[in-house]
Amino acid sequence: MSMTPWLGELGAMDMDRFAGGDRDDATAVARTNVDWRETDKEHILTAEIPGVRKEDVKVDVEDGAVLKISGEKAREAAEEQQQEEGGSWKRVERSYGSFLRRFRLPDGAWVDGIRCTLEDGVLRVVVPKDDQSRTRRDVQSIDVS
């Protein structure tokens, strides 16, 4: 028995805590990995969510400083039909279900300027930086285009 998978998750938990995320928020059926890059002008978060439709993704800002990415990856209609017709699966490796990730935004993040796009299974969330101190709303939804 190898300890590598267990230690890998333990290391990921420590890294998420260090980076301001919380691994407990990734208790989703569909695992969602997110890259976070910072430039001089903005923060860019990129998440791979293949097979998820735009209308099934929500991006919100909670408490004025917590970016929340959530959604659901539904089973494909053909797979559900095959299951109803009594077919048997030989292998199921893709995951389905809901996902949820939260990230604490740093000071200077301009939440009113957040832009989101979903293209080819990649969600891109751009959070501009702002030198001015602006009032933050408690909850804000961002449209995914």
C-alpha positions in Angstrom: 0.0 0.0 0.0 1.3 3.4 -1.0 1.1 6.5 1.2 1.6 8.9 -1.8 -2.1 9.6 -2.6 -2.8 10.4 1.1 0.2 12.6 1.5 -0.6 14.3 -1.8 -4.0 15.3 -0.4 -2.4 16.4 2.9 0.1 18.6 1.0 -2.7 20.1 -1.1 -4.7 21.0 2.1 -1.6 22.8 3.5 -1.1 24.7 0.2 -4.7 25.7 0.0 -4.6 27.1 3.5 -1.4 28.9 2.8 -2.9 30.4 -0.4 -6.1 31.6 1.3 -8.3 28.7 0.1 -9.9 26.0 2.1 -9.7 22.4 0.9 -12.9 21.7 2.8 -14.7 23.7 0.1 -13.6 21.2 -2.5 -15.7 18.5 -1.1 -17.5 18.3 -4.4 -18.3 15.2 -6.5 -16.7 16.9 -9.5 -13.2 18.0 -8.5 -12.3 21.5 -9.7 -8.7 22.6 -9.8 -8.0 26.3 -10.0 -4.9 28.2 -10.9 -4.5 31.8 -9.5 -2.0 34.2 -11.1 -1.3 37.8 -10.1 -0.1 40.5 -12.4 0.5 44.2 -11.8 -3.1 45.0 -12.8 -5.2 42.0 -11.9 -5.7 38.6 -10.4 -6.6 35.8 -12.9 -8.2 32.6 -11.7 -8.5 29.8 -14.2 -10.6 26.6 -13.5 -11.0 23.6 -15.7 -14.7 22.6 -15.7 -15.1 20.5 -18.9 -18.7 19.5 -19.7 -20.3 22.2 -17.6 -22.7 24.7 -19.3 -22.5 28.4 -18.6 -25.9 28.4 -17.1 -24.7 25.8 -14.6 -21.9 27.9 -13.2 -22.2 30.6 -10.6 -19.6 33.1 -9.6 -20.4 35.2 -6.5 -18.6 37.5 -4.1 -19.6 36.9 -0.5 -18.9 39.3 2.4 -17.3 41.7 0.0 -14.1 39.7 -0.1 -14.7 36.0 -0.8 -14.9 34.8 -4.4 -17.1 31.7 -4.7 -17.1 29.5 -7.8 -19.8 26.9 -7.8 -21.8 24.8 -10.3 -22.9 21.4 -11.3 -21.8 18.9 -14.0 -24.8 17.0 -15.1 -24.8 13.5 -16.5 -25.2 13.4 -20.3 -28.7 12.4 -21.5 -27.4 9.5 -23.5 -25.7 8.0 -20.4 -28.9 8.3 -18.4 -30.9 6.7 -21.2 -28.4 3.8 -21.4 -28.7 3.4 -17.6 -32.5 3.3 -17.8 -32.4 0.7 -20.6 -30.5 -1.7 -18.4 -27.1 -1.4 -19.9 -24.1 -2.2 -17.7 -21.1 0.1 -17.3 -17.7 -1.5 -17.8 -15.9 1.6 -16.5 -16.9 5.0 -15.1 -14.0 7.5 -14.6 -15.7 10.9 -15.2 -17.1 12.6 -12.2 -20.5 14.3 -12.0 -22.2 16.5 -9.4 -21.7 19.8 -7.8 -18.5 21.7 -7.2 -17.6 24.6 -4.9 -14.5 26.6 -4.3 -13.9 29.7 -2.3 -11.0 32.2 -2.3 -10.4 35.1 0.0 -9.6 38.1 -2.2 -6.7 40.3 -1.2 -7.1 44.0 -0.2 -7.2 46.1 -3.3 -9.4 43.7 -5.3 -12.1 45.6 -7.2 -15.1 43.3 -7.0 -17.3 45.5 -9.1 -14.9 45.0 -12.0 -14.8 41.2 -12.0 -15.2 39.6 -15.4 -15.9 35.9 -16.1 -15.8 33.9 -19.3 -16.3 30.2 -20.0 -14.9 28.8 -23.2 -13.9 25.3 -24.2 -14.4 24.0 -20.6 -12.1 26.7 -19.0 -13.6 29.3 -16.7 -11.5 32.5 -16.5 -12.2 34.9 -13.7 -10.4 38.3 -13.9 -10.4 40.4 -10.7 -8.9 43.9 -11.4 -6.8 45.6 -8.8 -7.9 49.0 -7.5 -5.9 51.6 -5.6 -9.0 53.3 -4.4 -10.8 52.0 -1.3 -14.4 51.2 -2.5 -17.4 50.1 -0.6 -17.9 46.3 -0.9 -21.3 44.8 -1.0 -22.1 41.8 1.1 -23.1 39.5 -1.8 -22.7 40.1 -5.5 -23.3 37.8 -8.5 -21.1 38.0 -11.6 -22.4 37.0 -15.0 -20.5 34.3 -16.8 -20.2 35.0 -20.6 
